[in-house]
Amino acid sequence: MRKLVPLLIITAFLVMPGSWGWAKGEKGIKKEEPIIVTSQKMEAHAKKGWILFTGAVKAVKGDLTLFADRLKVFIAAKENAKSHRGKVDRILAKGRVKVEKGDRVILSEEAEYRMKDDVVEFTGHPKAWEGKNLVLGEKMLYYPKEDRSVVVGGKGRVNAVIYPQGEMKSEIKGPGSGKKLQK
């Protein structure tokens, strides 16, 4: 139990506030807001350096919400330089991943946030919406510090439906739009 407490503290204060733009001072999200994680089970392994949340995982910070079947937080190994000791190396969300922030929604089977590269990689048929706008690809990369996205078609092609600014005020919003591309 003594080793579990530091892992939980690291997760709560170092890990997730910097993930997926949560601590970047984005509009509507304050750095000091707590991160509330709920799941059916939590397991921590201090020697191996990970914390695993399983079963209907929901992580909320401000107006950003992450849903997944599993969320695993990896802590940097003790062998690493002192400056990296105890910090989060990466965060992996698997199974029915959904990230919501306002009218922005991303769905995928897996999302991995690599702290060192400051990139979130969505794989497993990722789809992203902002209002009625929709983009599909084989892989999506999001760079939080740059607020930049890259969508890769892989074997297929990138597909996008983009509505001009004046036409975005429609009754259809979010995941229900762009149904033709979803099939």
Protein Blocks (a to p, Z undefined) as FASTA:
>chain_A
ZZmmmmmmmmmmmmmmmgghllnopghiafklccddddfbdcddfknopacdeehiacde
hjbccddfbdcdddddfkbcfklgopafbdcdeehiacdehjbccddfbdcddfklopac
dehhiacdehjbccddfbdcddfklopacddekjmccddddddfklmmcfbecjlgoklm
mZZ
